[in-house]
Amino acid sequence: MQRDAQRQVYEYMAPKLYHTCKRYLKKEEELEEVMADAFYTIFTKVEQLKENGAFEAWARKIAVNHCLYQLKRNVNFNLYLEDNPFRIQPESAEETPLEEEDLLKLLEHIPEGCKTIFNLFVIEGYGHKEIAVMLSISEGTSKSQLNVAKTKLKDLVNQLYYQKAK
């Protein structure tokens, strides 16, 4: 691939892949490293892409895989981390609609393993068998972590958007 074409692909895909990676990683240094690794893989393996129309999905899958590799170095997906001890305060007493962006922000307040599995299952569309293989965990652990993520998100949504305490 020529340099000019690579630059155009990078400029088009970087914001999309950054948004995807941001759902998995918090630290900016890790995000930058993963993005660089993902683009290296994209540019060196582009000849393996069999369908040109599937480029964005293929690139996103590469980015997700690099995020998971980074996470597996730091997160034990078989354990639940303690809840964050803080309580988020709602901005107003009025009931406000829950937007996708709000839900993604709330994901930052649940344990890392739960958040990762929620992202893979709900947002990326992977099944529990696939997640288990990707993260080297059992299907039961994947299901359990997803259930914990949903419960914690429901509690946060009720607390912040519908003013219902646990």
N, C-alpha and C positions, 0 to 999 in steps of 0.2 A: 504494500500500500504506500502511496506517495505521501510525503510529509504534509502537503497542503490538504490532501483528503483526510489524513489523520487529524489534523487541526480542526477541520470542519466537523468531523465525527465527534471529537472531544468537546467542542463548543456546544454542539447540539445535545450530547448525551450526559455531559458532566452534571448539569443541574438535576436531571432525572435520577441519575445514579446516586448523587449525593443525598437526595431526599430519601431514596430507598435505604441507603447505608445508615442514615441518621436514625432510622427506626430501630436499628440494632446496636449502634455504638454511640456512646456519649462523648468520649474524649476526642477533641479535634485532631490531635496527633494521630490517633488510631484511624480516624476517618480519612485523613490525608494519605496515610500509608496504604490503607485498603483501596482507596480510589486509584492510587498509582499502580498497585499490583493488579487491580481489575483491568485498567486500561492496557497495561502491558500484556495481560493474557488476551484481551480482546484483539489487540493489534497483531499479536504473534500467532493467534489461532483462528483468525478470521476465515482462512481457507477451509476450515472444518465446518463452517456454517453451510448447511445444505439448502436452506430456503431464505432468500434475501428478505422476504416479507416478515420474517421472524427475528430480524436483527435486534430490535429493542428488547424483546422477551429474552433472547439469548444473552444479551449483554447484562440485563438485570439479574438473570440467574447466575452469571459469573460473579457479579458484585455481591449477591447474597451469599454465595459459596465462600468468597473471601472474607466476608463479615463473620460467617459461622466459624471459619478456621481461626480467626482472631479471637472470637468468643470462647472457643473450646480450650484455648490456652489459659483462660482466666476464670471460667465459670464451670462449676460442677452442676450439671443439669439434673442430677439425681437428688440434689438437696434443695430445700426451700430456704431462702434467706429470710431473716426477720423482717417484719413490716417496718416501713419507715415510721419513726416515732412521732412525726409531725402531723398536723392536721391542716389541710388546705382550707383557707377561708374563702367563701364565695364572695364575688365582687358586689353583688346586690341581693336583696331579699326577694326580688322579683324572679319568677320562673323564666329562665332563658332557654332557647332551643339549643340542643346539643349538636354541634357541627363535627364533621370528620376531623378537622384540625384539633378540636377540643379533646376528642377521644385519643388522638395520637399523643397529645400532651399528657393526658392522664396515664398513658402507658409508661411514662417516665417514672411513675411513682409506685410501680409494682416490681417485685423481684426480677432480676435479670433473666433467669431461666424461664420464668412464666411469660415474661414479655417476648422473649425470643420465640417460644413455641406459639404464642398467640399470633405473632407476626407471620410465622411460617404457615400456620393453619388457616387463619382467618383472612389475612391480607394476600399472601402469596399463593394460597390454594393447595398446599401440600397436604397429603393424608398422613395419618399417624404412623403408618408403616414407613413411609419415606422419611419423616422427621426422625423416627427412631434410628434409621440407618445413618442419616446425615449427622446426628449428634451422638451416636454410639450409646443410645439409651434404649430401654424397653418401650414397647408401644404403650404399656400401662403407665409408665412415667410420663410419656408425652400427653396422654389423656388426662392424667392427674394434674400436671402442670397447667394444661389448658383450662381445666375446671377451676383451679385456684385463680388463674388470671381473670377469668370471667367473673368469678365471685368478687374479687378485689375491685375490678372495674365497675361492677354493678354498685358496690358499696360507695365508691367514690362519686359515681354519677348521682346516686340518690342523695348523698351528702351535699354535693355542690350545686346540682341542678334542680333538685326536687325537694331540698331542705328536709330530708328524712334522715334521722340519725339511726345508727345501727341498733 
